[in-house]
Amino acid sequence: MRLVPLYKMTLAYDGTAYQGWQVQPERDTIQQRVQAALTRMAKSSVDVVAAGRTDSGVHAFGQVAHFQLVREILPEGILRGLNTMLPEDIRVRTVAEAKPEFHARYSARSKTYRYRLECAPVPLPFTSRFTLHYPYELDREALTRGACAFAGEHAFDAFRASSCNAKTTTRTVLASRWLDDGSELIYEVTATGFLQHMIRNMVGTLLEIGRGKRAVESIPHLLERGDRTEAGPTAAAKGLTLIEVHYA
């Protein structure tokens, strides 16, 4: 007898209108929307597990999730059906059968995020939902040195939200760099995992370095001290996008 398969999906979404990924009582979330559509399709309750929770207002290009159905449906049928039922700001990019041992969260080796800054004096309306307007002069060399200071394994207590309840704060940053894309400046970071608001707090601190408000050497000090009050402000959620989840 054939077992009901495990499905893996890749999603893209504009997080502007949603209270993050995670289901919350009386809140509109990405997970709630996707689960409701799958439940309607399968005619039974469906749980969707994502690689990670994105916060309110944060976007995704490559969020990964898994789910099982009580009856088998071809992946292409699930793909078409979901994109018919979901709102236009949530799209399912791919659906495929996964190996039984696959887990969207626990099988992930690392994740890549990008934070986009619009540096033009006047921001374009076409990208304003996905970028932070930041028309200030920035020291690009200092930004690069600051980004490099995050690489490696560190305790990121100074860069997590006060509401973060992670059991451990040690994460390994595999890549941390700035990309120049015309009027946009993009911070790209890949790590084995992230704490709540970690990237947005890193960006807020890096921008203070870029404007000469703090020294590059403050980052090793912050990592060692672990005091959130000494780090920079939390950058706005709308500039952050989950780009890719990496698996073995």
C-alpha positions as protocol buffer text, in pm:
chain_id: "A"
residue {
  index: 1
  type: MET
  ca { x: 0 y: 0 z: 0 }
}
residue {
  index: 2
  type: ARG
  ca { x: 144 y: 336 z: -105 }
}
residue {
  index: 3
  type: LEU
  ca { x: 203 y: 579 z: 179 }
}
residue {
  index: 4
  type: VAL
  ca { x: 64 y: 930 z: 149 }
}
residue {
  index: 5
  type: PRO
  ca { x: 364 y: 1132 z: 28 }
}
residue {
  index: 6
  type: LEU
  ca { x: 534 y: 1422 z: 199 }
}
residue {
  index: 7
  type: TYR
  ca { x: 530 y: 1738 z: -9 }
}
residue {
  index: 8
  type: LYS
  ca { x: 788 y: 2015 z: -23 }
}
residue {
  index: 9
  type: MET
  ca { x: 692 y: 2361 z: -147 }
}
residue {
  index: 10
  type: THR
  ca { x: 874 y: 2685 z: -217 }
}
residue {
  index: 11
  type: LEU
  ca { x: 685 y: 3008 z: -157 }
}
residue {
  index: 12
  type: ALA
  ca { x: 727 y: 3375 z: -237 }
}
residue {
  index: 13
  type: TYR
  ca { x: 528 y: 3645 z: -62 }
}
residue {
  index: 14
  type: ASP
  ca { x: 495 y: 4015 z: -2 }
}
residue {
  index: 15
  type: GLY
  ca { x: 472 y: 4031 z: 378 }
}
residue {
  index: 16
  type: THR
  ca { x: 342 y: 4389 z: 395 }
}
residue {
  index: 17
  type: ALA
  ca { x: -18 y: 4302 z: 478 }
}
residue {
  index: 18
  type: TYR
  ca { x: 54 y: 4008 z: 710 }
}
residue {
  index: 19
  type: GLN
  ca { x: 150 y: 3958 z: 1073 }
}
residue {
  index: 20
  type: GLY
  ca { x: 440 y: 3734 z: 981 }
}
residue {
  index: 21
  type: TRP
  ca { x: 445 y: 3363 z: 896 }
}
residue {
  index: 22
  type: GLN
  ca { x: 326 y: 3203 z: 1220 }
}
residue {
  index: 23
  type: VAL
  ca { x: -44 y: 3137 z: 1285 }
}
residue {
  index: 24
  type: GLN
  ca { x: -176 y: 3375 z: 1554 }
}
residue {
  index: 25
  type: PRO
  ca { x: -525 y: 3414 z: 1699 }
}
residue {
  index: 26
  type: GLU
  ca { x: -730 y: 3673 z: 1508 }
}
residue {
  index: 27
  type: ARG
  ca { x: -426 y: 3776 z: 1299 }
}
residue {
  index: 28
  type: ASP
  ca { x: -381 y: 3743 z: 924 }
}
residue {
  index: 29
  type: THR
  ca { x: -64 y: 3541 z: 861 }
}
residue {
  index: 30
  type: ILE
  ca { x: 102 y: 3359 z: 571 }
}
residue {
  index: 31
  type: GLN
  ca { x: 81 y: 3018 z: 740 }
}
residue {
  index: 32
  type: GLN
  ca { x: -288 y: 3064 z: 814 }
}
residue {
  index: 33
  type: ARG
  ca { x: -362 y: 3151 z: 450 }
}
residue {
  index: 34
  type: VAL
  ca { x: -166 y: 2856 z: 309 }
}
residue {
  index: 35
  type: GLN
  ca { x: -308 y: 2606 z: 557 }
}
residue {
  index: 36
  type: ALA
  ca { x: -663 y: 2726 z: 488 }
}
residue {
  index: 37
  type: ALA
  ca { x: -613 y: 2680 z: 112 }
}
residue {
  index: 38
  type: LEU
  ca { x: -464 y: 2331 z: 153 }
}
residue {
  index: 39
  type: THR
  ca { x: -739 y: 2230 z: 396 }
}
residue {
  index: 40
  type: ARG
  ca { x: -1000 y: 2339 z: 146 }
}
residue {
  index: 41
  type: MET
  ca { x: -824 y: 2144 z: -128 }
}
residue {
  index: 42
  type: ALA
  ca { x: -776 y: 1826 z: 76 }
}
residue {
  index: 43
  type: LYS
  ca { x: -1111 y: 1850 z: 257 }
}
residue {
  index: 44
  type: SER
  ca { x: -930 y: 1783 z: 587 }
}
residue {
  index: 45
  type: SER
  ca { x: -707 y: 1981 z: 825 }
}
residue {
  index: 46
  type: VAL
  ca { x: -351 y: 2035 z: 698 }
}
residue {
  index: 47
  type: ASP
  ca { x: -48 y: 2157 z: 896 }
}
residue {
  index: 48
  type: VAL
  ca { x: 227 y: 2341 z: 708 }
}
residue {
  index: 49
  type: VAL
  ca { x: 575 y: 2359 z: 861 }
}
residue {
  index: 50
  type: ALA
  ca { x: 815 y: 2627 z: 731 }
}
residue {
  index: 51
  type: ALA
  ca { x: 1194 y: 2647 z: 735 }
}
residue {
  index: 52
  type: GLY
  ca { x: 1166 y: 2951 z: 960 }
}
residue {
  index: 53
  type: ARG
  ca { x: 927 y: 3216 z: 1084 }
}
residue {
  index: 54
  type: THR
  ca { x: 944 y: 3549 z: 908 }
}
residue {
  index: 55
  type: ASP
  ca { x: 833 y: 3849 z: 1115 }
}
residue {
  index: 56
  type: SER
  ca { x: 548 y: 4087 z: 1045 }
}
residue {
  index: 57
  type: GLY
  ca { x: 620 y: 4285 z: 728 }
}
residue {
  index: 58
  type: VAL
  ca { x: 914 y: 4067 z: 618 }
}
residue {
  index: 59
  type: HIS
  ca { x: 906 y: 3917 z: 267 }
}
residue {
  index: 60
  type: ALA
  ca { x: 1020 y: 3590 z: 109 }
}
residue {
  index: 61
  type: PHE
  ca { x: 1138 y: 3482 z: -232 }
}
residue {
  index: 62
  type: GLY
  ca { x: 1247 y: 3131 z: -129 }
}
residue {
  index: 63
  type: GLN
  ca { x: 1059 y: 3024 z: 183 }
}
residue {
  index: 64
  type: VAL
  ca { x: 1041 y: 2642 z: 207 }
}
residue {
  index: 65
  type: ALA
  ca { x: 769 y: 2441 z: 380 }
}
residue {
  index: 66
  type: HIS
  ca { x: 645 y: 2083 z: 402 }
}
residue {
  index: 67
  type: PHE
  ca { x: 305 y: 1921 z: 454 }
}
residue {
  index: 68
  type: GLN
  ca { x: 117 y: 1592 z: 418 }
}
residue {
  index: 69
  type: LEU
  ca { x: -231 y: 1526 z: 283 }
}
residue {
  index: 70
  type: VAL
  ca { x: -468 y: 1245 z: 373 }
}
residue {
  index: 71
  type: ARG
  ca { x: -503 y: 1167 z: 3 }
}
residue {
  index: 72
  type: GLU
  ca { x: -253 y: 1186 z: -277 }
}
residue {
  index: 73
  type: ILE
  ca { x: -273 y: 1479 z: -518 }
}
residue {
  index: 74
  type: LEU
  ca { x: -26 y: 1534 z: -801 }
}
residue {
  index: 75
  type: PRO
  ca { x: 223 y: 1816 z: -723 }
}
residue {
  index: 76
  type: GLU
  ca { x: 123 y: 2009 z: -1034 }
}
residue {
  index: 77
  type: GLY
  ca { x: -240 y: 1995 z: -922 }
}
residue {
  index: 78
  type: ILE
  ca { x: -147 y: 2131 z: -579 }
}
residue {
  index: 79
  type: LEU
  ca { x: 57 y: 2409 z: -741 }
}
residue {
  index: 80
  type: ARG
  ca { x: -226 y: 2519 z: -969 }
}
residue {
  index: 81
  type: GLY
  ca { x: -491 y: 2486 z: -700 }
}
residue {
  index: 82
  type: LEU
  ca { x: -304 y: 2682 z: -435 }
}
residue {
  index: 83
  type: ASN
  ca { x: -220 y: 2970 z: -666 }
}
residue {
  index: 84
  type: THR
  ca { x: -587 y: 2988 z: -764 }
}
residue {
  index: 85
  type: MET
  ca { x: -702 y: 3007 z: -401 }
}
residue {
  index: 86
  type: LEU
  ca { x: -428 y: 3221 z: -248 }
}
residue {
  index: 87
  type: PRO
  ca { x: -419 y: 3603 z: -271 }
}
residue {
  index: 88
  type: GLU
  ca { x: -187 y: 3756 z: -531 }
}
residue {
  index: 89
  type: ASP
  ca { x: 70 y: 3859 z: -270 }
}
residue {
  index: 90
  type: ILE
  ca { x: 134 y: 3491 z: -181 }
}
residue {
  index: 91
  type: ARG
  ca { x: 258 y: 3263 z: -458 }
}
residue {
  index: 92
  type: VAL
  ca { x: 361 y: 2897 z: -447 }
}
residue {
  index: 93
  type: ARG
  ca { x: 660 y: 2868 z: -680 }
}
residue {
  index: 94
  type: THR
  ca { x: 719 y: 2491 z: -671 }
}
residue {
  index: 95
  type: VAL
  ca { x: 565 y: 2176 z: -524 }
}
residue {
  index: 96
  type: ALA
  ca { x: 732 y: 1834 z: -528 }
}
residue {
  index: 97
  type: GLU
  ca { x: 728 y: 1507 z: -339 }
}
residue {
  index: 98
  type: ALA
  ca { x: 1000 y: 1490 z: -72 }
}
residue {
  index: 99
  type: LYS
  ca { x: 1178 y: 1203 z: 96 }
}
residue {
  index: 100
  type: PRO
  ca { x: 999 y: 1080 z: 412 }
}
residue {
  index: 101
  type: GLU
  ca { x: 1280 y: 1208 z: 635 }
}
residue {
  index: 102
  type: PHE
  ca { x: 1271 y: 1564 z: 494 }
}
residue {
  index: 103
  type: HIS
  ca { x: 1184 y: 1841 z: 738 }
}
residue {
  index: 104
  type: ALA
  ca { x: 1166 y: 2200 z: 614 }
}
residue {
  index: 105
  type: ARG
  ca { x: 1317 y: 2337 z: 935 }
}
residue {
  index: 106
  type: TYR
  ca { x: 1542 y: 2067 z: 1075 }
}
residue {
  index: 107
  type: SER
  ca { x: 1687 y: 1955 z: 740 }
}
residue {
  index: 108
  type: ALA
  ca { x: 1796 y: 2310 z: 655 }
}
residue {
  index: 109
  type: ARG
  ca { x: 2169 y: 2377 z: 673 }
}
residue {
  index: 110
  type: SER
  ca { x: 2157 y: 2754 z: 634 }
}
residue {
  index: 111
  type: LYS
  ca { x: 1946 y: 3047 z: 510 }
}
residue {
  index: 112
  type: THR
  ca { x: 2024 y: 3354 z: 301 }
}
residue {
  index: 113
  type: TYR
  ca { x: 1852 y: 3689 z: 356 }
}
residue {
  index: 114
  type: ARG
  ca { x: 1886 y: 4023 z: 181 }
}
residue {
  index: 115
  type: TYR
  ca { x: 1816 y: 4368 z: 321 }
}
residue {
  index: 116
  type: ARG
  ca { x: 1756 y: 4633 z: 53 }
}
residue {
  index: 117
  type: LEU
  ca { x: 1825 y: 5004 z: 87 }
}
residue {
  index: 118
  type: GLU
  ca { x: 1697 y: 5260 z: -164 }
}
residue {
  index: 119
  type: CYS
  ca { x: 1969 y: 5526 z: -175 }
}
residue {
  index: 120
  type: ALA
  ca { x: 1820 y: 5763 z: -435 }
}
residue {
  index: 121
  type: PRO
  ca { x: 1707 y: 6107 z: -310 }
}
residue {
  index: 122
  type: VAL
  ca { x: 1350 y: 6027 z: -412 }
}
residue {
  index: 123
  type: PRO
  ca { x: 1240 y: 5662 z: -381 }
}
residue {
  index: 124
  type: LEU
  ca { x: 1043 y: 5499 z: -662 }
}
residue {
  index: 125
  type: PRO
  ca { x: 691 y: 5383 z: -570 }
}
residue {
  index: 126
  type: PHE
  ca { x: 751 y: 5048 z: -745 }
}
residue {
  index: 127
  type: THR
  ca { x: 997 y: 4928 z: -481 }
}
residue {
  index: 128
  type: SER
  ca { x: 890 y: 5119 z: -171 }
}
residue {
  index: 129
  type: ARG
  ca { x: 719 y: 4815 z: -16 }
}
residue {
  index: 130
  type: PHE
  ca { x: 1045 y: 4617 z: -31 }
}
residue {
  index: 131
  type: THR
  ca { x: 1319 y: 4869 z: 45 }
}
residue {
  index: 132
  type: LEU
  ca { x: 1414 y: 5109 z: 322 }
}
residue {
  index: 133
  type: HIS
  ca { x: 1463 y: 5460 z: 186 }
}
residue {
  index: 134
  type: TYR
  ca { x: 1805 y: 5568 z: 313 }
}
residue {
  index: 135
  type: PRO
  ca { x: 1935 y: 5871 z: 116 }
}
residue {
  index: 136
  type: TYR
  ca { x: 2237 y: 5936 z: 338 }
}
residue {
  index: 137
  type: GLU
  ca { x: 2605 y: 5934 z: 254 }
}
residue {
  index: 138
  type: LEU
  ca { x: 2760 y: 5606 z: 363 }
}
residue {
  index: 139
  type: ASP
  ca { x: 3124 y: 5500 z: 395 }
}
residue {
  index: 140
  type: ARG
  ca { x: 3124 y: 5188 z: 177 }
}
residue {
  index: 141
  type: GLU
  ca { x: 3463 y: 5067 z: 301 }
}
residue {
  index: 142
  type: ALA
  ca { x: 3346 y: 5090 z: 663 }
}
residue {
  index: 143
  type: LEU
  ca { x: 3025 y: 4904 z: 572 }
}
residue {
  index: 144
  type: THR
  ca { x: 3227 y: 4624 z: 413 }
}
residue {
  index: 145
  type: ARG
  ca { x: 3460 y: 4593 z: 711 }
}
residue {
  index: 146
  type: GLY
  ca { x: 3163 y: 4595 z: 946 }
}
residue {
  index: 147
  type: ALA
  ca { x: 2988 y: 4319 z: 752 }
}
residue {
  index: 148
  type: CYS
  ca { x: 3303 y: 4104 z: 757 }
}
residue {
  index: 149
  type: ALA
  ca { x: 3322 y: 4141 z: 1138 }
}
residue {
  index: 150
  type: PHE
  ca { x: 3004 y: 3932 z: 1171 }
}
residue {
  index: 151
  type: ALA
  ca { x: 3151 y: 3629 z: 992 }
}
residue {
  index: 152
  type: GLY
  ca { x: 3213 y: 3318 z: 1200 }
}
residue {
  index: 153
  type: GLU
  ca { x: 3056 y: 3165 z: 1508 }
}
residue {
  index: 154
  type: HIS
  ca { x: 2938 y: 3412 z: 1770 }
}
residue {
  index: 155
  type: ALA
  ca { x: 2680 y: 3458 z: 2045 }
}
residue {
  index: 156
  type: PHE
  ca { x: 2439 y: 3718 z: 1904 }
}
residue {
  index: 157
  type: ASP
  ca { x: 2277 y: 3832 z: 2230 }
}
residue {
  index: 158
  type: ALA
  ca { x: 2339 y: 4197 z: 2141 }
}
residue {
  index: 159
  type: PHE
  ca { x: 2147 y: 4157 z: 1816 }
}
residue {
  index: 160
  type: ARG
  ca { x: 1831 y: 3973 z: 1921 }
}
residue {
  index: 161
  type: ALA
  ca { x: 1491 y: 4109 z: 2016 }
}
residue {
  index: 162
  type: SER
  ca { x: 1400 y: 4137 z: 2382 }
}
residue {
  index: 163
  type: SER
  ca { x: 1108 y: 3903 z: 2307 }
}
residue {
  index: 164
  type: CYS
  ca { x: 1335 y: 3637 z: 2153 }
}
residue {
  index: 165
  type: ASN
  ca { x: 1301 y: 3309 z: 2343 }
}
residue {
  index: 166
  type: ALA
  ca { x: 1566 y: 3103 z: 2162 }
}
residue {
  index: 167
  type: LYS
  ca { x: 1740 y: 2859 z: 2397 }
}
residue {
  index: 168
  type: THR
  ca { x: 2084 y: 2936 z: 2255 }
}
residue {
  index: 169
  type: THR
  ca { x: 2213 y: 3255 z: 2092 }
}
residue {
  index: 170
  type: THR
  ca { x: 2517 y: 3112 z: 1912 }
}
residue {
  index: 171
  type: ARG
  ca { x: 2494 y: 3118 z: 1534 }
}
residue {
  index: 172
  type: THR
  ca { x: 2749 y: 3078 z: 1256 }
}
residue {
  index: 173
  type: VAL
  ca { x: 2753 y: 3346 z: 987 }
}
residue {
  index: 174
  type: LEU
  ca { x: 2887 y: 3188 z: 668 }
}
residue {
  index: 175
  type: ALA
  ca { x: 2880 y: 3499 z: 448 }
}
residue {
  index: 176
  type: SER
  ca { x: 2819 y: 3867 z: 519 }
}
residue {
  index: 177
  type: ARG
  ca { x: 2860 y: 4127 z: 245 }
}
residue {
  index: 178
  type: TRP
  ca { x: 2724 y: 4435 z: 74 }
}
residue {
  index: 179
  type: LEU
  ca { x: 2608 y: 4434 z: -290 }
}
residue {
  index: 180
  type: ASP
  ca { x: 2580 y: 4751 z: -498 }
}
residue {
  index: 181
  type: ASP
  ca { x: 2289 y: 4746 z: -744 }
}
residue {
  index: 182
  type: GLY
  ca { x: 2252 y: 5091 z: -896 }
}
residue {
  index: 183
  type: SER
  ca { x: 2039 y: 5306 z: -667 }
}
residue {
  index: 184
  type: GLU
  ca { x: 2005 y: 5015 z: -425 }
}
residue {
  index: 185
  type: LEU
  ca { x: 2253 y: 4895 z: -165 }
}
residue {
  index: 186
  type: ILE
  ca { x: 2189 y: 4539 z: -47 }
}
residue {
  index: 187
  type: TYR
  ca { x: 2315 y: 4362 z: 262 }
}
residue {
  index: 188
  type: GLU
  ca { x: 2331 y: 3985 z: 206 }
}
residue {
  index: 189
  type: VAL
  ca { x: 2390 y: 3742 z: 492 }
}
residue {
  index: 190
  type: THR
  ca { x: 2396 y: 3362 z: 509 }
}
residue {
  index: 191
  type: ALA
  ca { x: 2399 y: 3182 z: 843 }
}
residue {
  index: 192
  type: THR
  ca { x: 2313 y: 2850 z: 1003 }
}
residue {
  index: 193
  type: GLY
  ca { x: 2023 y: 3024 z: 1173 }
}
residue {
  index: 194
  type: PHE
  ca { x: 1897 y: 3362 z: 1290 }
}
residue {
  index: 195
  type: LEU
  ca { x: 1749 y: 3501 z: 1610 }
}
residue {
  index: 196
  type: GLN
  ca { x: 1439 y: 3720 z: 1618 }
}
residue {
  index: 197
  type: HIS
  ca { x: 1522 y: 4063 z: 1466 }
}
residue {
  index: 198
  type: MET
  ca { x: 1889 y: 3960 z: 1442 }
}
residue {
  index: 199
  type: ILE
  ca { x: 1946 y: 4074 z: 1084 }
}
residue {
  index: 200
  type: ARG
  ca { x: 1749 y: 4397 z: 1127 }
}
residue {
  index: 201
  type: ASN
  ca { x: 1956 y: 4482 z: 1436 }
}
residue {
  index: 202
  type: MET
  ca { x: 2277 y: 4399 z: 1249 }
}
residue {
  index: 203
  type: VAL
  ca { x: 2169 y: 4630 z: 964 }
}
residue {
  index: 204
  type: GLY
  ca { x: 2081 y: 4909 z: 1208 }
}
residue {
  index: 205
  type: THR
  ca { x: 2428 y: 4881 z: 1361 }
}
residue {
  index: 206
  type: LEU
  ca { x: 2602 y: 4866 z: 1022 }
}
residue {
  index: 207
  type: LEU
  ca { x: 2423 y: 5180 z: 906 }
}
residue {
  index: 208
  type: GLU
  ca { x: 2551 y: 5367 z: 1211 }
}
residue {
  index: 209
  type: ILE
  ca { x: 2902 y: 5253 z: 1113 }
}
residue {
  index: 210
  type: GLY
  ca { x: 2845 y: 5366 z: 754 }
}
residue {
  index: 211
  type: ARG
  ca { x: 2743 y: 5713 z: 875 }
}
residue {
  index: 212
  type: GLY
  ca { x: 3042 y: 5743 z: 1109 }
}
residue {
  index: 213
  type: LYS
  ca { x: 2833 y: 5725 z: 1426 }
}
residue {
  index: 214
  type: ARG
  ca { x: 3024 y: 5425 z: 1560 }
}
residue {
  index: 215
  type: ALA
  ca { x: 3349 y: 5244 z: 1481 }
}
residue {
  index: 216
  type: VAL
  ca { x: 3384 y: 4914 z: 1299 }
}
residue {
  index: 217
  type: GLU
  ca { x: 3562 y: 4785 z: 1610 }
}
residue {
  index: 218
  type: SER
  ca { x: 3237 y: 4817 z: 1805 }
}
residue {
  index: 219
  type: ILE
  ca { x: 3105 y: 4496 z: 1647 }
}
residue {
  index: 220
  type: PRO
  ca { x: 3356 y: 4258 z: 1814 }
}
residue {
  index: 221
  type: HIS
  ca { x: 3289 y: 4448 z: 2137 }
}
residue {
  index: 222
  type: LEU
  ca { x: 2912 y: 4401 z: 2098 }
}
residue {
  index: 223
  type: LEU
  ca { x: 2949 y: 4031 z: 2021 }
}
residue {
  index: 224
  type: GLU
  ca { x: 3164 y: 3986 z: 2330 }
}
residue {
  index: 225
  type: ARG
  ca { x: 2951 y: 4197 z: 2565 }
}
residue {
  index: 226
  type: GLY
  ca { x: 2612 y: 4076 z: 2444 }
}
residue {
  index: 227
  type: ASP
  ca { x: 2429 y: 4392 z: 2551 }
}
residue {
  index: 228
  type: ARG
  ca { x: 2140 y: 4478 z: 2318 }
}
residue {
  index: 229
  type: THR
  ca { x: 2122 y: 4836 z: 2449 }
}
residue {
  index: 230
  type: GLU
  ca { x: 2471 y: 4907 z: 2310 }
}
residue {
  index: 231
  type: ALA
  ca { x: 2390 y: 4799 z: 1951 }
}
residue {
  index: 232
  type: GLY
  ca { x: 2216 y: 5000 z: 1681 }
}
residue {
  index: 233
  type: PRO
  ca { x: 1841 y: 5041 z: 1621 }
}
residue {
  index: 234
  type: THR
  ca { x: 1621 y: 4779 z: 1459 }
}
residue {
  index: 235
  type: ALA
  ca { x: 1593 y: 4847 z: 1085 }
}
residue {
  index: 236
  type: ALA
  ca { x: 1242 y: 4848 z: 935 }
}
residue {
  index: 237
  type: ALA
  ca { x: 1095 y: 4506 z: 848 }
}
residue {
  index: 238
  type: LYS
  ca { x: 1001 y: 4597 z: 492 }
}
residue {
  index: 239
  type: GLY
  ca { x: 1360 y: 4594 z: 366 }
}
residue {
  index: 240
  type: LEU
  ca { x: 1417 y: 4227 z: 460 }
}
residue {
  index: 241
  type: THR
  ca { x: 1356 y: 3926 z: 232 }
}
residue {
  index: 242
  type: LEU
  ca { x: 1427 y: 3556 z: 284 }
}
residue {
  index: 243
  type: ILE
  ca { x: 1604 y: 3466 z: -40 }
}
residue {
  index: 244
  type: GLU
  ca { x: 1690 y: 3096 z: -7 }
}
residue {
  index: 245
  type: VAL
  ca { x: 1693 y: 2803 z: 233 }
}
residue {
  index: 246
  type: HIS
  ca { x: 1991 y: 2573 z: 177 }
}
residue {
  index: 247
  type: TYR
  ca { x: 1973 y: 2196 z: 219 }
}
residue {
  index: 248
  type: ALA
  ca { x: 2234 y: 1922 z: 192 }
}
